[in-house]
């Protein structure tokens, strides 16, 4: 019985949470790189945590960050399910997605 437990534990897949950090004024190519990384992490079976970091006055226009996160959800449509909606905590907005 102990051997079976050890074998089952060895074959388990541990789901990790990978974090991708973004900025509200992200450039097109940088955004595409982040989407590519997110697809790789999701295909490996990991959850992805998107962190939108604000500096200075960007925080007053936090709708720009939300539009970037919404665009991410649209681009990853069919690959993800949203575990936690984008929420603002201090100077960061976070969202967690999981693979389907």
N, CA, C and O of each residue as an XYZ file, in Angstrom:
400
protein
N       0.832     -1.190      0.000
C       0.000      0.000      0.000
C       0.884      1.263      0.000
O       0.585      2.253     -0.668
N       1.957      1.193      0.757
C       2.870      2.340      0.815
C       3.539      2.567     -0.543
O       3.761      3.707     -0.951
N       3.856      1.477     -1.232
C       4.469      1.582     -2.562
C       3.488      2.202     -3.552
O       3.879      3.022     -4.383
N       2.217      1.815     -3.467
C       1.207      2.385     -4.367
C       1.052      3.887     -4.132
O       0.920      4.653     -5.086
N       1.068      4.308     -2.877
C       0.975      5.734     -2.569
C       2.179      6.489     -3.126
O       2.032      7.574     -3.688
N       3.346      5.923     -2.971
C       4.562      6.565     -3.476
C       4.524      6.659     -4.996
O       4.935      7.670     -5.567
N       4.033      5.610     -5.656
C       3.934      5.605     -7.124
C       2.920      6.644     -7.601
O       3.157      7.346     -8.584
N       1.788      6.736     -6.898
C       0.769      7.722     -7.268
C       1.299      9.139     -7.074
O       1.027     10.027     -7.882
N       2.048      9.343     -6.010
C       2.601     10.667     -5.748
C       3.635     11.044     -6.801
O       3.737     12.214     -7.173
N       4.395     10.085     -7.281
C       5.417     10.333     -8.276
C       4.806     10.724     -9.620
O       5.385     11.521    -10.359
N       3.644     10.169     -9.935
C       2.994     10.427    -11.217
C       2.100     11.656    -11.213
O       1.526     11.996    -12.248
N       1.968     12.330    -10.076
C       1.117     13.507     -9.999
C       1.739     14.675    -10.749
O       2.958     14.842    -10.770
N       0.880     15.478    -11.362
C       1.323     16.701    -12.035
C       1.001     17.868    -11.111
O      -0.164     18.130    -10.815
N       2.031     18.563    -10.660
C       1.837     19.711     -9.787
C       1.564     20.928    -10.664
O       2.361     21.267    -11.538
N       0.429     21.583    -10.422
C       0.060     22.763    -11.199
C       0.724     23.979    -10.568
O       0.517     24.282     -9.394
N       1.518     24.658    -11.365
C       2.191     25.853    -10.891
C       1.448     27.088    -11.388
O       0.692     27.030    -12.358
N       1.675     28.189    -10.713
C       1.130     29.461    -11.178
C       2.297     30.269    -11.730
O       3.211     30.638    -10.992
N       2.261     30.539    -13.015
C       3.281     31.347    -13.665
C       2.778     32.781    -13.716
O       1.591     33.018    -13.944
N       3.666     33.729    -13.507
C       3.266     35.129    -13.485
C       3.873     35.878    -14.666
O       5.064     35.758    -14.950
N       3.038     36.647    -15.343
C       3.485     37.522    -16.419
C       3.158     38.959    -16.010
O       2.013     39.282    -15.694
N       4.176     39.811    -16.023
C       3.992     41.201    -15.614
C       3.856     42.080    -16.850
O       4.623     41.955    -17.805
N       2.879     42.962    -16.818
C       2.572     43.848    -17.939
C       2.529     45.293    -17.460
O       2.500     45.571    -16.261
N       2.525     46.200    -18.426
C       2.335     47.621    -18.159
C       1.168     48.104    -19.023
O       0.915     47.519    -20.076
N       0.456     49.145    -18.615
C      -0.691     49.626    -19.393
C      -0.313     50.143    -20.782
O      -1.106     50.028    -21.716
N       0.874     50.702    -20.928
C       1.293     51.259    -22.213
C       2.198     50.288    -22.963
O       3.168     50.707    -23.594
N       1.888     48.989    -22.901
C       2.726     47.962    -23.501
C       2.716     48.101    -25.027
O       1.684     48.394    -25.630
N       3.870     47.889    -25.629
C       4.015     47.993    -27.074
C       3.460     46.737    -27.740
O       3.295     45.708    -27.085
N       3.177     46.816    -29.023
C       2.550     45.715    -29.760
C       3.402     44.445    -29.716
O       2.887     43.366    -29.422
N       4.694     44.566    -30.004
C       5.553     43.384    -30.036
C       5.714     42.773    -28.648
O       5.682     41.552    -28.500
N       5.886     43.618    -27.632
C       6.007     43.123    -26.266
C       4.748     42.374    -25.845
O       4.823     41.346    -25.172
N       3.597     42.896    -26.245
C       2.321     42.249    -25.954
C       2.257     40.876    -26.609
O       1.837     39.903    -25.984
N       2.677     40.799    -27.877
C       2.647     39.521    -28.599
C       3.567     38.493    -27.945
O       3.243     37.306    -27.908
N       4.717     38.945    -27.426
C       5.638     38.041    -26.732
C       4.970     37.492    -25.471
O       5.084     36.304    -25.172
N       4.277     38.355    -24.739
C       3.597     37.920    -23.514
C       2.481     36.920    -23.827
O       2.282     35.959    -23.083
N       1.754     37.142    -24.926
C       0.689     36.206    -25.325
C       1.305     34.850    -25.673
O       0.767     33.804    -25.308
N       2.423     34.878    -26.374
C       3.104     33.632    -26.753
C       3.573     32.872    -25.511
O       3.436     31.651    -25.438
N       4.127     33.597    -24.536
C       4.554     32.964    -23.289
C       3.362     32.368    -22.540
O       3.443     31.263    -22.004
N       2.261     33.110    -22.508
C       1.065     32.631    -21.811
C       0.547     31.349    -22.465
O       0.164     30.411    -21.767
N       0.534     31.303    -23.800
C       0.084     30.089    -24.493
C       0.972     28.901    -24.158
O       0.485     27.781    -24.003
N       2.275     29.143    -24.048
C       3.215     28.069    -23.713
C       2.930     27.553    -22.302
O       2.865     26.344    -22.082
N       2.761     28.473    -21.348
C       2.490     28.075    -19.977
C       1.177     27.300    -19.880
O       1.098     26.294    -19.175
N       0.147     27.768    -20.586
C      -1.157     27.104    -20.545
C      -1.093     25.726    -21.180
O      -1.732     24.791    -20.698
N      -0.327     25.590    -22.259
C      -0.217     24.281    -22.915
C       0.527     23.289    -22.030
O       0.323     22.080    -22.146
N       1.395     23.793    -21.141
C       2.085     22.920    -20.184
C       1.181     22.547    -19.016
O       1.560     21.725    -18.182
N      -0.006     23.138    -18.947
C      -0.961     22.812    -17.886
C      -0.854     23.695    -16.661
O      -1.403     23.361    -15.611
N      -0.156     24.818    -16.771
C       0.009     25.721    -15.635
C      -1.015     26.847    -15.678
O      -1.515     27.218    -16.739
N      -1.313     27.382    -14.495
C      -2.151     28.578    -14.418
C      -1.266     29.787    -14.686
O      -0.056     29.743    -14.468
N      -1.876     30.860    -15.159
C      -1.119     32.078    -15.445
C      -1.749     33.234    -14.683
O      -2.963     33.437    -14.718
N      -0.896     33.989    -13.992
C      -1.326     35.169    -13.258
C      -0.783     36.387    -14.000
O       0.430     36.567    -14.113
N      -1.687     37.214    -14.501
C      -1.291     38.442    -15.188
C      -1.297     39.578    -14.173
O      -2.297     39.806    -13.492
N      -0.185     40.283    -14.078
C      -0.072     41.404    -13.154
C       0.171     42.672    -13.958
O       1.182     42.796    -14.650
N      -0.754     43.605    -13.863
C      -0.636     44.900    -14.529
C      -0.077     45.871    -13.498
O      -0.736     46.172    -12.502
N       1.137     46.362    -13.734
C       1.793     47.248    -12.780
C       1.680     48.693    -13.256
O       1.984     49.007    -14.406
N       1.242     49.558    -12.362
C       1.068     50.976    -12.665
C       2.172     51.792    -12.007
O       2.651     51.457    -10.923
N       2.567     52.870    -12.681
C       3.526     53.811    -12.122
C       2.939     55.217    -12.226
O       2.327     55.564    -13.236
N       3.121     56.006    -11.206
C       2.753     57.426    -11.232
C       1.313     57.684    -11.624
O       0.386     57.163    -11.004
N       1.132     58.485    -12.652
C      -0.211     58.912    -13.069
C      -0.983     57.836    -13.812
O      -2.183     57.991    -14.039
N      -0.330     56.759    -14.194
C      -1.039     55.688    -14.899
C      -2.176     55.134    -14.050
O      -3.175     54.651    -14.582
N      -2.025     55.204    -12.746
C      -3.039     54.661    -11.846
C      -4.365     55.403    -11.970
O      -5.424     54.811    -11.761
N      -4.321     56.687    -12.306
C      -5.562     57.449    -12.435
C      -6.348     57.037    -13.677
O      -7.560     57.242    -13.741
N      -5.664     56.457    -14.660
C      -6.333     55.986    -15.879
C      -6.234     54.465    -15.941
O      -5.696     53.910    -16.899
N      -6.756     53.793    -14.911
C      -6.595     52.344    -14.847
C      -7.463     51.598    -15.857
O      -7.369     50.375    -15.958
N      -8.311     52.316    -16.611
C      -9.096     51.651    -17.652
C      -8.199     51.183    -18.798
O      -8.562     50.253    -19.517
N      -7.031     51.812    -18.983
C      -6.100     51.367    -20.023
C      -5.579     49.968    -19.697
O      -5.449     49.125    -20.584
N      -5.285     49.733    -18.436
C      -4.825     48.416    -18.012
C      -5.902     47.365    -18.173
O      -5.622     46.232    -18.566
N      -7.144     47.743    -17.866
C      -8.253     46.798    -18.029
C      -8.452     46.423    -19.482
O      -8.755     45.269    -19.789
N      -8.286     47.388    -20.388
C      -8.452     47.074    -21.813
C      -7.374     46.111    -22.281
O      -7.640     45.247    -23.116
N      -6.150     46.248    -21.751
C      -5.073     45.315    -22.124
C      -5.411     43.914    -21.615
O      -5.228     42.934    -22.337
N      -5.901     43.813    -20.384
C      -6.259     42.501    -19.837
C      -7.438     41.896    -20.587
O      -7.465     40.687    -20.820
N      -8.416     42.720    -20.969
C      -9.546     42.206    -21.747
C      -9.100     41.733    -23.121
O      -9.619     40.744    -23.639
N      -8.132     42.441    -23.720
C      -7.603     42.021    -25.012
C      -6.865     40.689    -24.881
O      -6.906     39.860    -25.790
N      -6.189     40.489    -23.746
C      -5.534     39.210    -23.481
C      -6.549     38.073    -23.440
O      -6.333     37.007    -24.016
N      -7.654     38.319    -22.754
C      -8.702     37.298    -22.651
C      -9.253     36.964    -24.037
O      -9.505     35.798    -24.340
N      -9.442     37.982    -24.878
C      -9.938     37.747    -26.231
C      -8.935     36.951    -27.068
O      -9.321     36.051    -27.813
N      -7.641     37.286    -26.944
C      -6.618     36.605    -27.726
C      -6.404     35.163    -27.273
O      -6.010     34.315    -28.074
N      -6.661     34.881    -26.004
C      -6.487     33.525    -25.480
C      -7.815     32.783    -25.398
O      -7.909     31.755    -24.727
N      -8.840     33.294    -26.072
C     -10.168     32.693    -26.035
C     -10.106     31.254    -26.548
O      -9.463     30.980    -27.562
N     -10.770     30.346    -25.851
C     -10.765     28.946    -26.230
C      -9.663     28.158    -25.535
O      -9.687     26.927    -25.551
N      -8.702     28.840    -24.928
C      -7.606     28.175    -24.226
C      -7.717     28.312    -22.711
O      -7.117     27.544    -21.960
N      -8.498     29.307    -22.272
C      -8.496     29.634    -20.841
C      -9.900     29.692    -20.254
O     -10.899     29.812    -20.962
N      -9.929     29.602    -18.938
C     -11.111     29.988    -18.172
C     -10.603     30.918    -17.086
O      -9.555     30.672    -16.488
N     -11.335     31.971    -16.836
C     -10.908     32.988    -15.878
C     -11.233     32.514    -14.465
O     -12.386     32.230    -14.141
N     -10.195     32.432    -13.630
C     -10.399     32.035    -12.241
C     -10.707     33.224    -11.357
O     -11.564     33.144    -10.477
N     -10.007     34.338    -11.588
C     -10.321     35.555    -10.842
C     -10.311     36.729    -11.811
O      -9.366     36.916    -12.577
N     -11.362     37.499    -11.761
C     -11.506     38.672    -12.618
C     -10.437     39.703    -12.265
O      -9.889     39.668    -11.163
N     -10.132     40.620    -13.186
C      -9.144     41.658    -12.867
C      -9.591     42.503    -11.681
O     -10.697     43.044    -11.660
N      -8.699     42.604    -10.688
C      -9.013     43.434     -9.517
C      -7.794     44.256     -9.151
O      -6.656     43.803     -9.269
N      -8.054     45.465     -8.707
C      -7.003     46.420     -8.387
C      -6.623     46.274     -6.924
O      -7.477     46.357     -6.041
N      -5.329     46.053     -6.667
C      -4.815     45.969     -5.306
C      -3.604     46.882     -5.216
O      -2.516     46.524     -5.666
N      -3.789     48.038     -4.647
C      -2.688     48.991     -4.554
C      -2.334     49.539     -5.925
O      -3.175     50.135     -6.598
N      -1.095     49.340     -6.336
C      -0.646     49.818     -7.638
C      -0.584     48.697     -8.664
O       0.086     48.828     -9.688
N      -1.278     47.599     -8.395
C      -1.271     46.462     -9.317
C      -2.699     45.973     -9.559
O      -3.547     46.014     -8.668
N      -2.939     45.514    -10.777
C      -4.197     44.871    -11.104
C      -3.860     43.429    -11.491
O      -3.004     43.188    -12.342
N      -4.544     42.480    -10.858
C      -4.211     41.078    -11.087
C      -5.399     40.294    -11.621
O      -6.557     40.592    -11.329
N      -5.069     39.280    -12.414
C      -6.065     38.368    -12.971
C      -5.416     37.003    -13.095
O      -4.267     36.903    -13.525
N      -6.136     35.943    -12.725
C      -5.617     34.582    -12.813
C      -6.481     33.804    -13.790
O      -7.709     33.836    -13.720
N      -5.806     33.091    -14.719
C      -6.512     32.242    -15.667
C      -5.949     30.834    -15.585
O      -4.798     30.632    -15.198
N      -6.773     29.865    -15.953
C      -6.368     28.464    -15.929
C      -6.638     27.846    -17.302
O      -7.512     28.315    -18.031
N      -5.901     26.806    -17.652
C      -6.158     26.144    -18.931
C      -7.479     25.382    -18.895
O      -7.938     24.971    -17.829
N      -8.079     25.199    -20.048
C      -9.339     24.440    -20.124
C      -9.099     22.971    -19.942
O     -10.043     22.182    -19.976
